[in-house]
Amino acid sequence: MSTYETAKDQFITIKNTKYAYRRFGRTAGIPLFLHIHFRGTMDHWDPTFINPLAQARPIILLDNAGIGRSEGQIPLTFAGWAEVVIDFLTALGLQQVDVLGFSMGGCTAQMIALNAPQGLVRRLILAGTISSEGEGVAHTSDMGPYDKLRSARTKEEQLEAFLCSFFGPSERSQTAGRDSFERIHNARPDRVDYVTIEACKRQSTAYQNFQTPQKVDEGSYNRLHELRMPVLIANGSDDVLLPTSNSYLLWQKMSSTNAQLHLYPDSGHGFLYQFAAQFSKVVNDFLDDEDLSPLPSRL
C-alpha cells in the first residue's frame, strides 16, 4: 500500500490546464479528498495525520489551479477553487467521495459540497475553518500571525509563522508544532515550497471575497441549510487565525443535519497535527459510521 511519503505525482489535463495530484492508501472504498490550507501544496500535509487515514481508505490530493505543480492561475473565489475540484473529481470518473477541507481548504470544501452534483459528496469534514460572511461570524483582532504566514520566505520564517499561527503558546503545543513542522518538511524528497508571496495574494483575495457582505449570495453562510450529508466540524480550543467560535457557529447553522463538533484542548488552528492520532481516528470513525445517513432532500 502506498503512503503519503511514497505516492507518485500524477497529472491530468482539464479544460487545457494540467493539474498535479496523488492517489494513495487503500485501493478499495470511497475515496477521501483533502484540500490544503493557505499557501499550502500537496507537500504540506503532516504524514502522522494523513497516513492513518490512508490505512483505512483511498486518499486523493490535488494541487489546485496555480498551486504547487499545477498550471493555471489561482481563482479569486472559493467557488472557483471548488469548481476546479469538482471538474477534477468528475474527470477521474468518481461517483462519490468524502471531502476534508482544512482552513481555506475548508472554505473550499463548503463550496464543493454546495455546488457539486447531488450525491457526489457523501460526507464532509471541516477543520479549522469559517463560513462566508454573515451574522455571528468572528474575525481575528490580531493580524500578526496571518501577516507572518503571508510574508514568510525562508524556512526559519516559515517555522516562526507556523508556530505562532497554528499552535498555542504553551510548551506542549509549541513542541508539537516543531515536531509537526519537521515531519512535514522531511516527509518527501523533491518537495515544492509554499505558494509564493506574489501568488498567495490571489488566495487572500479569494478569502476577502468570501467575507465581503456585498457578495453574500456567492458564499456559504446563507446556504449551509442546503447540506444534507453528515458533517464533522473540528478545531482547536483557541484558533487565532479563524476564531474557534466560527466552528461552533458552523455547527449551529447545521444543527438540523447530522453535524458533529469536536474541539481539542490547549491547541489552535493546527490541532489536527498536534492531535494527529486522535483526530485521524475521529475522522475514520466518522467516515465508517454506518448509522450516519444523509437527511432527505427538502421538497
Short mmCIF file of the C-alpha atoms (twelve columns), coordinates in Angstrom:
data_MODEL
# 
_entry.id   MODEL 
# 
loop_
_atom_site.group_PDB 
_atom_site.id 
_atom_site.type_symbol 
_atom_site.label_atom_id 
_atom_site.label_alt_id 
_atom_site.label_comp_id 
_atom_site.label_asym_id 
_atom_site.label_seq_id 
_atom_site.Cartn_x 
_atom_site.Cartn_y 
_atom_site.Cartn_z 
_atom_site.pdbx_PDB_model_num 
ATOM 1   C CA . MET A 1   0.000   0.000  0.000   1 
ATOM 2   C CA . SER A 2   1.393   3.407  -0.954  1 
ATOM 3   C CA . THR A 3   1.700   6.104  1.693   1 
ATOM 4   C CA . TYR A 4   1.913   9.875  1.757   1 
ATOM 5   C CA . GLU A 5   5.692   9.610  1.538   1 
ATOM 6   C CA . THR A 6   5.744   7.178  -1.415  1 
ATOM 7   C CA . ALA A 7   2.763   8.332  -3.511  1 
ATOM 8   C CA . LYS A 8   3.726   9.251  -7.072  1 
ATOM 9   C CA . ASP A 9   2.861   12.542 -8.727  1 
ATOM 10  C CA . GLN A 10  0.210   12.156 -11.405 1 
ATOM 11  C CA . PHE A 11  -1.107  14.685 -13.909 1 
ATOM 12  C CA . ILE A 12  -4.403  15.278 -15.666 1 
ATOM 13  C CA . THR A 13  -5.400  17.951 -18.175 1 
ATOM 14  C CA . ILE A 14  -8.813  19.551 -17.736 1 
ATOM 15  C CA . LYS A 15  -10.011 22.469 -19.861 1 
ATOM 16  C CA . ASN A 16  -6.486  22.894 -21.268 1 
ATOM 17  C CA . THR A 17  -4.914  23.164 -17.790 1 
ATOM 18  C CA . LYS A 18  -2.612  20.476 -16.369 1 
ATOM 19  C CA . TYR A 19  -3.152  19.589 -12.706 1 
ATOM 20  C CA . ALA A 20  -0.920  17.608 -10.361 1 
ATOM 21  C CA . TYR A 21  -2.458  15.096 -7.973  1 
ATOM 22  C CA . ARG A 22  -1.704  11.994 -5.922  1 
ATOM 23  C CA . ARG A 23  -3.674  8.873  -5.061  1 
ATOM 24  C CA . PHE A 24  -2.516  6.509  -2.317  1 
ATOM 25  C CA . GLY A 25  -3.717  4.343  0.528   1 
ATOM 26  C CA . ARG A 26  -6.198  1.518  0.124   1 
ATOM 27  C CA . THR A 27  -7.430  0.733  -3.358  1 
ATOM 28  C CA . ALA A 28  -10.998 -0.128 -2.341  1 
ATOM 29  C CA . GLY A 29  -13.643 2.028  -0.728  1 
ATOM 30  C CA . ILE A 30  -14.969 5.563  -1.033  1 
ATOM 31  C CA . PRO A 31  -12.048 7.956  -1.567  1 
ATOM 32  C CA . LEU A 32  -11.320 10.802 0.806   1 
ATOM 33  C CA . PHE A 33  -10.336 14.023 -0.977  1 
ATOM 34  C CA . LEU A 34  -8.372  16.554 1.108   1 
ATOM 35  C CA . HIS A 35  -7.898  20.255 0.369   1 
ATOM 36  C CA . ILE A 36  -4.964  22.077 1.987   1 
ATOM 37  C CA . HIS A 37  -4.665  25.450 3.737   1 
ATOM 38  C CA . PHE A 38  -3.454  28.926 2.709   1 
ATOM 39  C CA . ARG A 39  -0.105  28.804 0.864   1 
ATOM 40  C CA . GLY A 40  -0.008  25.009 1.217   1 
ATOM 41  C CA . THR A 41  0.539   22.416 -1.510  1 
ATOM 42  C CA . MET A 42  0.275   18.620 -1.634  1 
ATOM 43  C CA . ASP A 43  3.670   18.625 0.110   1 
ATOM 44  C CA . HIS A 44  2.367   20.376 3.247   1 
ATOM 45  C CA . TRP A 45  0.303   17.664 4.938   1 
ATOM 46  C CA . ASP A 46  1.565   16.080 8.148   1 
ATOM 47  C CA . PRO A 47  2.116   12.350 7.458   1 
ATOM 48  C CA . THR A 48  1.277   11.478 11.069  1 
ATOM 49  C CA . PHE A 49  -2.249  12.708 10.396  1 
ATOM 50  C CA . ILE A 50  -2.733  11.572 6.824   1 
ATOM 51  C CA . ASN A 51  -1.197  8.077  6.824   1 
ATOM 52  C CA . PRO A 52  -3.684  6.612  9.361   1 
ATOM 53  C CA . LEU A 53  -6.426  7.840  7.033   1 
ATOM 54  C CA . ALA A 54  -4.707  6.118  4.098   1 
ATOM 55  C CA . GLN A 55  -4.607  2.835  6.018   1 
ATOM 56  C CA . ALA A 56  -8.408  2.830  6.063   1 
ATOM 57  C CA . ARG A 57  -9.377  4.282  2.656   1 
ATOM 58  C CA . PRO A 58  -8.181  5.657  -0.686  1 
ATOM 59  C CA . ILE A 59  -6.738  9.187  -0.413  1 
ATOM 60  C CA . ILE A 60  -6.725  11.852 -3.129  1 
ATOM 61  C CA . LEU A 61  -4.723  15.087 -3.002  1 
ATOM 62  C CA . LEU A 62  -4.714  17.873 -5.596  1 
ATOM 63  C CA . ASP A 63  -2.694  20.983 -6.231  1 
ATOM 64  C CA . ASN A 64  -5.470  23.418 -7.166  1 
ATOM 65  C CA . ALA A 65  -5.017  25.799 -10.094 1 
ATOM 66  C CA . GLY A 66  -1.805  27.817 -9.822  1 
ATOM 67  C CA . ILE A 67  -0.611  25.826 -6.783  1 
ATOM 68  C CA . GLY A 68  2.488   23.665 -6.477  1 
ATOM 69  C CA . ARG A 69  2.972   21.585 -9.613  1 
ATOM 70  C CA . SER A 70  -0.326  22.582 -11.246 1 
ATOM 71  C CA . GLU A 71  -0.709  25.035 -14.080 1 
ATOM 72  C CA . GLY A 72  -3.181  27.919 -14.341 1 
ATOM 73  C CA . GLN A 73  -3.992  30.849 -12.084 1 
ATOM 74  C CA . ILE A 74  -5.380  30.726 -8.570  1 
ATOM 75  C CA . PRO A 75  -9.120  31.537 -8.795  1 
ATOM 76  C CA . LEU A 76  -10.240 34.679 -6.982  1 
ATOM 77  C CA . THR A 77  -13.194 32.991 -5.250  1 
ATOM 78  C CA . PHE A 78  -13.587 29.814 -3.228  1 
ATOM 79  C CA . ALA A 79  -16.415 28.882 -5.577  1 
ATOM 80  C CA . GLY A 80  -13.752 28.989 -8.294  1 
ATOM 81  C CA . TRP A 81  -11.451 26.755 -6.235  1 
ATOM 82  C CA . ALA A 82  -14.387 24.380 -5.743  1 
ATOM 83  C CA . GLU A 83  -15.158 24.323 -9.469  1 
ATOM 84  C CA . VAL A 84  -11.610 23.117 -10.164 1 
ATOM 85  C CA . VAL A 85  -12.046 20.297 -7.642  1 
ATOM 86  C CA . ILE A 86  -15.469 19.268 -8.938  1 
ATOM 87  C CA . ASP A 87  -14.170 19.183 -12.522 1 
ATOM 88  C CA . PHE A 88  -11.162 17.155 -11.332 1 
ATOM 89  C CA . LEU A 89  -13.216 14.575 -9.424  1 
ATOM 90  C CA . THR A 90  -15.583 14.270 -12.366 1 
ATOM 91  C CA . ALA A 91  -12.656 13.803 -14.768 1 
ATOM 92  C CA . LEU A 92  -11.404 10.939 -12.592 1 
ATOM 93  C CA . GLY A 93  -14.783 9.269  -13.096 1 
ATOM 94  C CA . LEU A 94  -15.627 9.201  -9.390  1 
ATOM 95  C CA . GLN A 95  -19.257 8.729  -8.449  1 
ATOM 96  C CA . GLN A 96  -18.903 9.533  -4.756  1 
ATOM 97  C CA . VAL A 97  -16.237 10.927 -2.421  1 
ATOM 98  C CA . ASP A 98  -15.800 12.163 1.115   1 
ATOM 99  C CA . VAL A 99  -14.251 15.641 1.440   1 
ATOM 100 C CA . LEU A 100 -11.982 17.107 4.134   1 
ATOM 101 C CA . GLY A 101 -11.014 20.780 3.987   1 
ATOM 102 C CA . PHE A 102 -8.523  22.456 6.306   1 
ATOM 103 C CA . SER A 103 -8.562  26.255 6.859   1 
ATOM 104 C CA . MET A 104 -9.096  27.945 3.463   1 
ATOM 105 C CA . GLY A 105 -9.450  24.395 2.202   1 
ATOM 106 C CA . GLY A 106 -12.468 24.149 4.495   1 
ATOM 107 C CA . CYS A 107 -13.992 27.221 2.839   1 
ATOM 108 C CA . THR A 108 -13.460 25.451 -0.471  1 
ATOM 109 C CA . ALA A 109 -14.902 22.219 0.910   1 
ATOM 110 C CA . GLN A 110 -18.137 24.010 1.827   1 
ATOM 111 C CA . MET A 111 -18.484 25.267 -1.735  1 
ATOM 112 C CA . ILE A 112 -17.641 21.832 -3.160  1 
ATOM 113 C CA . ALA A 113 -20.413 20.267 -1.082  1 
ATOM 114 C CA . LEU A 114 -22.871 23.012 -2.030  1 
ATOM 115 C CA . ASN A 115 -22.093 23.173 -5.752  1 
ATOM 116 C CA . ALA A 116 -21.211 19.580 -6.664  1 
ATOM 117 C CA . PRO A 117 -23.738 17.371 -8.447  1 
ATOM 118 C CA . GLN A 118 -26.130 15.798 -5.966  1 
ATOM 119 C CA . GLY A 119 -24.656 12.695 -4.367  1 
ATOM 120 C CA . LEU A 120 -21.011 13.340 -5.248  1 
ATOM 121 C CA . VAL A 121 -20.058 14.382 -1.693  1 
ATOM 122 C CA . ARG A 122 -21.089 11.667 0.756   1 
ATOM 123 C CA . ARG A 123 -19.640 13.149 3.960   1 
ATOM 124 C CA . LEU A 124 -17.966 16.460 4.759   1 
ATOM 125 C CA . ILE A 125 -15.218 17.335 7.268   1 
ATOM 126 C CA . LEU A 126 -14.452 20.980 8.079   1 
ATOM 127 C CA . ALA A 127 -11.236 21.509 10.055  1 
ATOM 128 C CA . GLY A 128 -10.184 24.883 11.452  1 
ATOM 129 C CA . THR A 129 -12.346 26.868 9.077   1 
ATOM 130 C CA . ILE A 130 -15.041 29.521 8.738   1 
ATOM 131 C CA . SER A 131 -18.226 30.151 6.759   1 
ATOM 132 C CA . SER A 132 -18.622 33.119 4.463   1 
ATOM 133 C CA . GLU A 133 -19.649 36.454 5.976   1 
ATOM 134 C CA . GLY A 134 -22.851 36.505 7.992   1 
ATOM 135 C CA . GLU A 135 -24.333 37.305 11.376  1 
ATOM 136 C CA . GLY A 136 -22.121 35.949 14.159  1 
ATOM 137 C CA . VAL A 137 -19.044 35.289 12.023  1 
ATOM 138 C CA . ALA A 138 -15.972 36.301 14.043  1 
ATOM 139 C CA . HIS A 139 -12.753 37.724 12.606  1 
ATOM 140 C CA . THR A 140 -9.413  37.786 14.362  1 
ATOM 141 C CA . SER A 141 -8.397  41.015 16.095  1 
ATOM 142 C CA . ASP A 142 -4.692  40.154 15.767  1 
ATOM 143 C CA . MET A 143 -3.450  40.080 12.180  1 
ATOM 144 C CA . GLY A 144 0.127   39.387 13.282  1 
ATOM 145 C CA . PRO A 145 0.019   35.582 12.831  1 
ATOM 146 C CA . TYR A 146 -1.605  35.893 9.398   1 
ATOM 147 C CA . ASP A 147 0.907   38.530 8.340   1 
ATOM 148 C CA . LYS A 148 3.748   36.188 9.301   1 
ATOM 149 C CA . LEU A 149 2.180   33.368 7.261   1 
ATOM 150 C CA . ARG A 150 1.634   35.662 4.303   1 
ATOM 151 C CA . SER A 151 5.154   37.083 4.234   1 
ATOM 152 C CA . ALA A 152 7.355   34.131 5.293   1 
ATOM 153 C CA . ARG A 153 10.082  33.323 2.750   1 
ATOM 154 C CA . THR A 154 12.860  31.395 4.483   1 
ATOM 155 C CA . LYS A 155 12.461  28.121 6.350   1 
ATOM 156 C CA . GLU A 156 13.160  29.955 9.614   1 
ATOM 157 C CA . GLU A 157 10.414  32.494 8.888   1 
ATOM 158 C CA . GLN A 158 8.046   29.696 7.875   1 
ATOM 159 C CA . LEU A 159 8.673   27.855 11.137  1 
ATOM 160 C CA . GLU A 160 8.079   31.023 13.180  1 
ATOM 161 C CA . ALA A 161 4.833   31.687 11.294  1 
ATOM 162 C CA . PHE A 162 3.728   28.063 11.656  1 
ATOM 163 C CA . LEU A 163 4.289   28.050 15.411  1 
ATOM 164 C CA . CYS A 164 2.563   31.367 16.162  1 
ATOM 165 C CA . SER A 165 -0.422  30.862 13.853  1 
ATOM 166 C CA . PHE A 166 -1.140  27.114 14.025  1 
ATOM 167 C CA . PHE A 167 -0.221  26.320 17.647  1 
ATOM 168 C CA . GLY A 168 -0.871  27.656 21.121  1 
ATOM 169 C CA . PRO A 169 1.687   29.386 23.378  1 
ATOM 170 C CA . SER A 170 2.089   26.505 25.838  1 
ATOM 171 C CA . GLU A 171 5.280   24.441 25.818  1 
ATOM 172 C CA . ARG A 172 3.265   21.337 24.909  1 
ATOM 173 C CA . SER A 173 1.634   22.977 21.899  1 
ATOM 174 C CA . GLN A 174 4.841   24.646 20.685  1 
ATOM 175 C CA . THR A 175 6.746   21.358 20.929  1 
ATOM 176 C CA . ALA A 176 4.006   19.634 18.946  1 
ATOM 177 C CA . GLY A 177 4.282   22.379 16.340  1 
ATOM 178 C CA . ARG A 178 8.031   21.980 15.941  1 
ATOM 179 C CA . ASP A 179 7.666   18.219 15.613  1 
ATOM 180 C CA . SER A 180 4.922   18.623 13.009  1 
ATOM 181 C CA . PHE A 181 6.958   21.143 11.003  1 
ATOM 182 C CA . GLU A 182 9.885   18.718 10.816  1 
ATOM 183 C CA . ARG A 183 7.647   15.819 9.794   1 
ATOM 184 C CA . ILE A 184 6.080   17.893 7.017   1 
ATOM 185 C CA . HIS A 185 9.408   19.129 5.680   1 
ATOM 186 C CA . ASN A 186 11.151  15.744 5.852   1 
ATOM 187 C CA . ALA A 187 8.339   13.551 4.550   1 
ATOM 188 C CA . ARG A 188 9.024   13.700 0.819   1 
ATOM 189 C CA . PRO A 189 12.038  14.244 -1.453  1 
ATOM 190 C CA . ASP A 190 11.973  16.969 -4.089  1 
ATOM 191 C CA . ARG A 191 9.154   18.793 -2.299  1 
ATOM 192 C CA . VAL A 192 7.932   22.164 -3.503  1 
ATOM 193 C CA . ASP A 193 7.907   25.270 -1.326  1 
ATOM 194 C CA . TYR A 194 4.872   27.147 -0.080  1 
ATOM 195 C CA . VAL A 195 2.886   29.210 -2.591  1 
ATOM 196 C CA . THR A 196 4.909   32.333 -3.364  1 
ATOM 197 C CA . ILE A 197 4.161   35.625 -1.654  1 
ATOM 198 C CA . GLU A 198 3.159   37.092 -5.006  1 
ATOM 199 C CA . ALA A 199 0.794   34.243 -5.926  1 
ATOM 200 C CA . CYS A 200 -0.799  33.998 -2.492  1 
ATOM 201 C CA . LYS A 201 -2.206  37.499 -2.960  1 
ATOM 202 C CA . ARG A 202 -4.841  35.825 -5.135  1 
ATOM 203 C CA . GLN A 203 -5.605  33.421 -2.272  1 
ATOM 204 C CA . SER A 204 -6.053  36.373 0.063   1 
ATOM 205 C CA . THR A 205 -8.400  37.980 -2.461  1 
ATOM 206 C CA . ALA A 206 -10.488 34.792 -2.541  1 
ATOM 207 C CA . TYR A 207 -10.811 34.971 1.237   1 
ATOM 208 C CA . GLN A 208 -11.717 38.671 1.134   1 
ATOM 209 C CA . ASN A 209 -14.398 37.952 -1.450  1 
ATOM 210 C CA . PHE A 210 -15.733 35.163 0.805   1 
ATOM 211 C CA . GLN A 211 -16.037 37.650 3.671   1 
ATOM 212 C CA . THR A 212 -17.499 40.577 1.713   1 
ATOM 213 C CA . PRO A 213 -21.113 41.305 2.778   1 
ATOM 214 C CA . GLN A 214 -21.968 42.522 -0.714  1 
ATOM 215 C CA . LYS A 215 -21.091 39.051 -2.078  1 
ATOM 216 C CA . VAL A 216 -23.020 37.038 0.482   1 
ATOM 217 C CA . ASP A 217 -25.018 35.280 -2.236  1 
ATOM 218 C CA . GLU A 218 -21.777 33.835 -3.619  1 
ATOM 219 C CA . GLY A 219 -20.737 32.304 -0.289  1 
ATOM 220 C CA . SER A 220 -21.803 29.506 2.028   1 
ATOM 221 C CA . TYR A 221 -23.397 31.209 5.055   1 
ATOM 222 C CA . ASN A 222 -26.935 31.514 3.682   1 
ATOM 223 C CA . ARG A 223 -26.763 28.081 2.043   1 
ATOM 224 C CA . LEU A 224 -25.490 25.865 4.847   1 
ATOM 225 C CA . HIS A 225 -29.026 24.602 5.434   1 
ATOM 226 C CA . GLU A 226 -28.841 23.018 1.968   1 
ATOM 227 C CA . LEU A 227 -26.244 20.484 3.130   1 
ATOM 228 C CA . ARG A 228 -27.904 17.152 3.765   1 
ATOM 229 C CA . MET A 229 -24.864 14.915 4.240   1 
ATOM 230 C CA . PRO A 230 -23.321 14.141 7.652   1 
ATOM 231 C CA . VAL A 231 -20.773 16.822 8.622   1 
ATOM 232 C CA . LEU A 232 -17.853 16.705 11.064  1 
ATOM 233 C CA . ILE A 233 -16.596 20.094 12.296  1 
ATOM 234 C CA . ALA A 234 -13.410 20.356 14.370  1 
ATOM 235 C CA . ASN A 235 -10.943 22.901 15.686  1 
ATOM 236 C CA . GLY A 236 -8.522  23.709 18.467  1 
ATOM 237 C CA . SER A 237 -9.622  25.465 21.621  1 
ATOM 238 C CA . ASP A 238 -8.074  28.800 20.587  1 
ATOM 239 C CA . ASP A 239 -7.698  29.304 16.847  1 
ATOM 240 C CA . VAL A 240 -6.022  32.695 16.378  1 
ATOM 241 C CA . LEU A 241 -6.435  32.718 12.574  1 
ATOM 242 C CA . LEU A 242 -10.090 31.735 12.169  1 
ATOM 243 C CA . PRO A 243 -11.510 32.058 15.691  1 
ATOM 244 C CA . THR A 244 -12.826 28.845 17.181  1 
ATOM 245 C CA . SER A 245 -16.267 30.390 17.692  1 
ATOM 246 C CA . ASN A 246 -16.753 30.082 13.926  1 
ATOM 247 C CA . SER A 247 -16.600 26.299 14.191  1 
ATOM 248 C CA . TYR A 248 -19.354 26.456 16.796  1 
ATOM 249 C CA . LEU A 249 -21.331 28.761 14.508  1 
ATOM 250 C CA . LEU A 250 -20.969 26.311 11.621  1 
ATOM 251 C CA . TRP A 251 -22.289 23.558 13.870  1 
ATOM 252 C CA . GLN A 252 -25.214 25.735 14.963  1 
ATOM 253 C CA . LYS A 253 -26.065 26.583 11.362  1 
ATOM 254 C CA . MET A 254 -26.141 22.869 10.554  1 
ATOM 255 C CA . SER A 255 -27.687 21.642 13.795  1 
ATOM 256 C CA . SER A 256 -30.684 20.238 11.925  1 
ATOM 257 C CA . THR A 257 -28.368 17.896 9.989   1 
ATOM 258 C CA . ASN A 258 -26.122 15.090 11.196  1 
ATOM 259 C CA . ALA A 259 -23.418 17.597 12.237  1 
ATOM 260 C CA . GLN A 260 -20.833 16.841 14.935  1 
ATOM 261 C CA . LEU A 261 -18.483 19.308 16.655  1 
ATOM 262 C CA . HIS A 262 -15.118 18.307 18.153  1 
ATOM 263 C CA . LEU A 263 -12.825 20.786 19.960  1 
ATOM 264 C CA . TYR A 264 -9.321  19.961 21.163  1 
ATOM 265 C CA . PRO A 265 -7.667  21.431 24.296  1 
ATOM 266 C CA . ASP A 266 -4.561  23.629 24.503  1 
ATOM 267 C CA . SER A 267 -4.393  23.901 20.714  1 
ATOM 268 C CA . GLY A 268 -5.164  26.183 17.826  1 
ATOM 269 C CA . HIS A 269 -5.527  26.173 14.052  1 
ATOM 270 C CA . GLY A 270 -3.158  23.203 13.683  1 
ATOM 271 C CA . PHE A 271 -4.998  20.968 16.151  1 
ATOM 272 C CA . LEU A 272 -5.202  18.177 13.556  1 
ATOM 273 C CA . TYR A 273 -1.394  17.938 13.598  1 
ATOM 274 C CA . GLN A 274 -0.987  18.408 17.347  1 
ATOM 275 C CA . PHE A 275 -3.598  15.706 17.949  1 
ATOM 276 C CA . ALA A 276 -2.878  13.774 14.755  1 
ATOM 277 C CA . ALA A 277 -3.519  10.284 16.123  1 
ATOM 278 C CA . GLN A 278 -6.695  11.284 17.945  1 
ATOM 279 C CA . PHE A 279 -8.200  13.311 15.124  1 
ATOM 280 C CA . SER A 280 -7.375  10.796 12.385  1 
ATOM 281 C CA . LYS A 281 -9.234  8.193  14.463  1 
ATOM 282 C CA . VAL A 282 -12.207 10.538 14.836  1 
ATOM 283 C CA . VAL A 283 -12.219 11.090 11.071  1 
ATOM 284 C CA . ASN A 284 -12.003 7.365  10.308  1 
ATOM 285 C CA . ASP A 285 -14.756 6.550  12.801  1 
ATOM 286 C CA . PHE A 286 -16.953 9.296  11.345  1 
ATOM 287 C CA . LEU A 287 -16.449 8.056  7.783   1 
ATOM 288 C CA . ASP A 288 -17.060 4.425  8.777   1 
ATOM 289 C CA . ASP A 289 -20.139 5.028  10.944  1 
ATOM 290 C CA . GLU A 290 -22.909 3.072  9.256   1 
ATOM 291 C CA . ASP A 291 -25.568 4.727  11.429  1 
ATOM 292 C CA . LEU A 292 -24.968 8.121  9.820   1 
ATOM 293 C CA . SER A 293 -27.052 8.777  6.766   1 
ATOM 294 C CA . PRO A 294 -27.968 11.851 4.707   1 
ATOM 295 C CA . LEU A 295 -31.154 13.661 5.583   1 
ATOM 296 C CA . PRO A 296 -33.892 13.576 2.955   1 
ATOM 297 C CA . SER A 297 -33.720 16.326 0.351   1 
ATOM 298 C CA . ARG A 298 -36.047 19.210 1.007   1 
ATOM 299 C CA . LEU A 299 -39.163 19.363 -1.130  1 
# 
